[in-house]
Amino acid sequence: MNENAFWEIIDKAHEASKGDMDEKCAQLKSALHGLSDDDLRAFSEQYDRMDHKAYTWPLWAAAYILNGGCSDDSFMDFRDTLISMGSRVFSEAVEDPSSLSSVSFWEDDPCIEGYRYAINDVLEERLGELPPRRVPLPENPSGEEWDEDTVESLYPQLKCLDDDSTGQPEQEDKAGEKPWWKFW
C-alpha cells in the first residue's frame, strides 16, 4: 500500500464521520476489515511512517498550547488525532503547526485517545497480534526543543482550547473542583 492509498482510507473515514471521533473509528475499522492481511500490515506500516513524520518538537509545542499542557502520552494521542483528520490537515500541520489555528477539533480536544486502538483492534483480530513496528520512533522528536515557560511565543495564533472567552484559563468551578491541569 502506498501513501496515497493510505490517505484515501483515512480521508474517507474522516469525511464520513463529519469529525466525530467515535464514528471515525467505526468507519476506519470497517475500511480496514475490507483489506487483505498484506494490505492491513502495509496500512499499519504507513501509519507508523506518518506517526514518525509528526514526531517533532514543533508539533509537540502546538499540542502543548492547544491542550494546555501535553505529556508524552498525550502527544501520541495528538499525533493520532492529527492523522485522523486527513492528509490535508496533517500535511499542513507538519509543514506549519500554526495552521492548526483554523482547525476544529472534535469536542475541542486535540489529544483524543482511541484512533490508534481502532487500528490495533483490527490488526489483533485479523493477525492474532500487532505486527512489530517497522518504523520506530527516534529517542527524541526532530526539530528544536522548546521551553514550557515560553512555548506560547512560538505560535501566538494558537490558543488553549480549554480557555474561556476571556482568553484566561478556566478557574475552579462553583463546586470547588480544580481543572485537570491543576492536579499535576
ZIUR-V712508 format. One record per residue. N is the residue number from 1. D_FIRST is the distance of its C-alpha to the first C-alpha in Angstrom with 2 decimals. Layout:
# ZIUR-V712508
n->[N:N]
d_first->[D_FIRST:D_FIRST]
This chain:
# ZIUR-V712508
n->[1:2:3:4:5:6:7:8:9:10:11:12:13:14:15:16:17:18:19:20:21:22:23:24:25:26:27:28:29:30:31:32:33:34:35:36:37:38:39:40:41:42:43:44:45:46:47:48:49:50:51:52:53:54:55:56:57:58:59:60:61:62:63:64:65:66:67:68:69:70:71:72:73:74:75:76:77:78:79:80:81:82:83:84:85:86:87:88:89:90:91:92:93:94:95:96:97:98:99:100:101:102:103:104:105:106:107:108:109:110:111:112:113:114:115:116:117:118:119:120:121:122:123:124:125:126:127:128:129:130:131:132:133:134:135:136:137:138:139:140:141:142:143:144:145:146:147:148:149:150:151:152:153:154:155:156:157:158:159:160:161:162:163:164:165:166:167:168:169:170:171:172:173:174:175:176:177:178:179:180:181:182:183:184]
d_first->[0.00:3.78:6.77:8.15:6.10:6.72:10.19:10.80:10.86:12.96:15.15:15.94:17.01:19.07:20.72:21.57:23.09:25.28:24.72:26.10:24.19:25.20:23.97:20.73:20.10:21.06:18.79:15.75:16.84:17.28:13.82:12.35:14.94:13.59:10.28:10.67:11.39:8.66:5.99:8.63:8.90:5.46:6.44:9.72:9.05:7.85:10.91:12.98:12.32:13.58:16.35:17.35:17.49:19.75:21.92:24.72:28.45:28.56:26.20:28.16:31.29:30.06:29.24:32.66:34.44:32.75:33.16:36.60:35.44:32.22:31.97:29.06:27.98:28.36:26.34:23.41:23.95:24.24:20.87:19.36:21.46:20.46:16.68:17.68:19.57:16.68:15.50:19.02:20.99:18.73:18.79:22.49:23.37:21.78:23.70:26.83:27.38:30.44:28.28:28.04:31.68:30.73:28.13:29.31:28.18:28.51:31.98:32.36:30.35:27.82:27.11:26.22:25.41:23.18:19.73:18.34:20.46:18.80:15.45:17.51:19.54:16.80:15.49:19.15:20.02:17.42:17.23:20.75:20.00:17.72:15.62:17.09:15.91:14.36:14.99:18.58:20.57:23.47:26.95:27.70:25.98:25.88:28.52:32.14:33.40:35.68:38.77:38.93:42.32:41.16:37.49:38.38:39.66:36.22:35.01:38.22:36.53:34.69:36.82:36.66:35.54:38.28:41.04:43.66:44.81:47.15:44.37:45.77:44.02:45.03:48.23:49.27:49.49:52.77:52.34:52.17:48.58:46.80:43.45:40.69:40.65:44.34:43.83:42.40]
